[in-house]
Amino acid sequence: MSRFLTAVVPATLLLGACAVTFAQSRPSGPEKTTMNSPQTTISQFVPDTHAQVRQRNVTVDEEKAVLTRYERRDARNSGIEGEHFSTVVAADGTLKGFANMTLDLVGKPLPSSERSEQIARDFLRETAPDLIPRMKISWIKPHDEPIRIVRNGRGETVTLTGMKMKARNQADGRWFWVIVGADEKPMVFERDIVWITFPGHRKTEKWLHDGWLKEQTASNPT
């Protein structure tokens, strides 16, 4: 059994209690590992402390995907900008990314750059091996993410830090990264990120980022 993933029934991706069936065709050229090939289950990533609270269809670079959000069963720091585990899976089954925003990893010592690279490479070999052959690492360094929590009855923002290995897939020019947490496990993974050089900003939607989600809700209230 993979340390990160486990095989499941063909052509079905389990997202919490929901099942989403995807096409079984494979792309031409070098094989691209997806959540269909090999068959895998998202539940292997989700902490036991969490349960699915929301799922919606989204678009990632004009392609269909599913955004699923899990929050703690005890409702600790629930809601937007709080603790959560979220995943984005493309319609063809490709795991586009996940984020584990947890207070449990805040303020703890981080692994070294060398150890973080080793963990990131092991993760990619098992989860997204198609990214490795033309991978060019740009840097490995600490990366901060905010989490909104309630402490002693008052809201405050704390900083969750991980070691980020940022790399470019020279086969298509897109970016990807693995952020390793203090527990020496992947905390964040994102792939196929399109960057517009001029004027210099990310084109790919930020569905895993609560700050971005909050901005979308504010600009498009329903």
Phi and psi in degrees as a GROMACS rama.xvg file:
@    title "Ramachandran Plot"
@    xaxis  label "Phi"
@    yaxis  label "Psi"
@TYPE xy
-63.5947  148.772  SER-2
-67.7753  -22.9758  ARG-3
-109.993  -30.9367  PHE-4
-136.165  161.43  LEU-5
-141.505  143.802  THR-6
-70.1106  146.78  ALA-7
-137.542  -171.931  VAL-8
-61.9264  132.208  VAL-9
-54.3082  145.863  PRO-10
68.6452  10.6771  ALA-11
-130.042  129.648  THR-12
-108.011  121.917  LEU-13
-89.7437  122.239  LEU-14
-117.734  93.2264  LEU-15
62.0391  -124.03  GLY-16
-90.9984  -4.07863  ALA-17
-101.023  146.912  CYS-18
-115.575  129.717  ALA-19
-119.82  124.237  VAL-20
-99.1728  133.742  THR-21
-119.736  163.223  PHE-22
-63.1548  151.251  ALA-23
-100.816  2.4102  GLN-24
-68.671  149.831  SER-25
-109.222  146.518  ARG-26
-70.6508  154.935  PRO-27
-77.648  166.111  SER-28
80.0529  -160.233  GLY-29
-56.2349  136.541  PRO-30
-63.6968  135.074  GLU-31
-106.916  119.061  LYS-32
-71.6822  128.034  THR-33
-127.328  179.178  THR-34
-72.1397  -3.72975  MET-35
-98.2241  -28.2095  ASN-36
-136.551  97.9567  SER-37
-75.7752  162.545  PRO-38
-63.5516  134.503  GLN-39
-142.499  166.871  THR-40
-124.925  132.56  THR-41
-60.7994  -26.1325  ILE-42
-59.8813  -20.8735  SER-43
-68.406  -22.3731  GLN-44
-89.3344  -32.8986  PHE-45
-73.5065  128.986  VAL-46
-59.6504  147.134  PRO-47
-62.5273  -21.1232  ASP-48
-77.321  -8.65051  THR-49
-109.798  156.8  HIS-50
-138.248  151.701  ALA-51
-66.9575  132.986  GLN-52
-118.874  -18.4713  VAL-53
-160.199  147.557  ARG-54
-149.8  137.494  GLN-55
-149.598  153.471  ARG-56
-80.4741  135.876  ASN-57
-135.055  176.249  VAL-58
-122.453  130.756  THR-59
-120.997  110.98  VAL-60
49.9293  48.7402  ASP-61
66.4752  16.4266  GLU-62
-116.137  145.491  GLU-63
-71.2103  144.546  LYS-64
-154.237  172.308  ALA-65
-123.9  126.742  VAL-66
-102.048  123.74  LEU-67
-123.424  135.014  THR-68
-120.204  135.192  ARG-69
-120.935  140.92  TYR-70
-130.617  166.419  GLU-71
-62.739  140.309  ARG-72
-64.639  -28.274  ARG-73
-86.8212  5.06501  ASP-74
65.8821  16.4272  ALA-75
-63.75  124.015  ARG-76
50.8731  44.8961  ASN-77
-80.0607  168.299  SER-78
94.6489  174.939  GLY-79
-58.0054  135.424  ILE-80
75.112  0.975138  GLU-81
-93.695  -160.183  GLY-82
-72.4755  137.021  GLU-83
-166.082  161.802  HIS-84
-125.671  119.154  PHE-85
-125.864  148.871  SER-86
-132.374  149.803  THR-87
-125.384  122.847  VAL-88
-124.905  126.196  VAL-89
-70.5221  163.018  ALA-90
-62.8821  -25.0875  ALA-91
-86.9638  3.82769  ASP-92
97.1554  -5.50392  GLY-93
-67.4392  128.307  THR-94
-74.3405  106.655  LEU-95
-79.3913  -25.6353  LYS-96
165.548  168.511  GLY-97
-151.559  160.042  PHE-98
-141.771  131.254  ALA-99
-114.9  93.3567  ASN-100
-94.2008  101.463  MET-101
-133.248  137.412  THR-102
-65.6769  -23.2672  LEU-103
-61.6847  -22.075  ASP-104
-102.164  1.65822  LEU-105
-73.9008  134.392  VAL-106
76.0472  14.3952  GLY-107
-103.829  154.818  LYS-108
-60.9506  143.03  PRO-109
-98.9137  153.789  LEU-110
-67.5614  160.735  PRO-111
-68.1376  168.666  SER-112
-60.2677  -42.4322  SER-113
-64.2896  -44.4018  GLU-114
-66.8305  -39.0712  ARG-115
-63.1609  -41.294  SER-116
-63.4194  -41.9948  GLU-117
-60.1313  -45.9066  GLN-118
-64.0449  -43.52  ILE-119
-63.0695  -43.7021  ALA-120
-64.1437  -41.7532  ARG-121
-60.9129  -42.3615  ASP-122
-62.2785  -46.8428  PHE-123
-64.2718  -39.5544  LEU-124
-59.4362  -35.4628  ARG-125
-90.2924  -25.0398  GLU-126
-112.775  -34.8875  THR-127
-145.507  60.7738  ALA-128
-63.0589  -19.2592  PRO-129
-66.0924  -18.0719  ASP-130
-82.6191  -17.0999  LEU-131
-76.8366  -43.3081  ILE-132
-55.1311  -37.454  PRO-133
-115.042  30.7138  ARG-134
-79.0436  132.011  MET-135
-125.148  112.917  LYS-136
-76.8961  128.343  ILE-137
-86.8557  -46.7397  SER-138
-167.014  163.433  TRP-139
-133.234  115.91  ILE-140
-160.915  166.76  LYS-141
-60.5454  144.337  PRO-142
-135.976  133.223  HIS-143
-103.214  142.558  ASP-144
-133.757  136.644  GLU-145
-84.7454  146.446  PRO-146
-131.948  132.901  ILE-147
-91.0931  123.712  ARG-148
-129.567  166.484  ILE-149
-114.025  122.817  VAL-150
-132.347  125.741  ARG-151
54.4651  37.7305  ASN-152
79.7345  3.15449  GLY-153
-124.3  142.424  ARG-154
-79.8835  141.375  GLY-155
-154.228  162.61  GLU-156
-108.138  128.948  THR-157
-115.153  163.072  VAL-158
-108.201  124.201  THR-159
-98.8088  121.373  LEU-160
-115.305  136.769  THR-161
-136.041  170.56  GLY-162
-94.9478  115.245  MET-163
-98.6102  122.924  LYS-164
-100.044  107.23  MET-165
-99.688  131.518  LYS-166
-142.668  163.012  ALA-167
-119.789  137.172  ARG-168
-86.5373  104.293  ASN-169
-70.0051  -9.61535  GLN-170
-71.3559  -32.9961  ALA-171
-132.451  -1.28289  ASP-172
80.6134  2.11846  GLY-173
-87.7133  158.551  ARG-174
-101.224  156.253  TRP-175
-153.721  161.838  PHE-176
-156.902  157.39  TRP-177
-127.111  127.589  VAL-178
-107.273  121.306  ILE-179
-96.7871  129.749  VAL-180
-85.8984  177.85  GLY-181
-63.9424  -20.9359  ALA-182
-86.0292  7.94824  ASP-183
61.7885  37.4201  GLU-184
-127.98  151.85  LYS-185
-58.6174  126.209  PRO-186
-100.244  -34.8794  MET-187
-141.363  139.655  VAL-188
-138.249  129.234  PHE-189
-138.505  142.161  GLU-190
-136.98  163.818  ARG-191
59.9341  41.2031  ASP-192
-86.1804  121.709  ILE-193
-89.6027  127.347  VAL-194
-116.654  128.977  TRP-195
-92.6763  113.556  ILE-196
-62.1479  -42.8643  THR-197
-124.895  121.23  PHE-198
-85.8674  8.34761  PRO-199
94.6451  76.4191  GLY-200
-160.393  161.769  HIS-201
-77.4403  130.842  ARG-202
-88.3618  -40.7637  LYS-203
-62.3645  134.896  THR-204
-58.1729  151.186  GLU-205
-108.114  58.8787  LYS-206
-63.7976  -21.7332  TRP-207
-87.0255  -3.43346  LEU-208
-107.556  114.361  HIS-209
-62.9506  -34.5573  ASP-210
-60.4955  -41.7964  GLY-211
-68.1924  -42.2669  TRP-212
-60.0281  -40.1396  LEU-213
-63.5367  -40.0708  LYS-214
-64.3897  -40.5128  GLU-215
-63.998  -40.3682  GLN-216
-66.1368  -38.7166  THR-217
-68.3495  -36.5952  ALA-218
-85.0941  -18.4958  SER-219
-132.301  65.4794  ASN-220
-66.4714  145.068  PRO-221
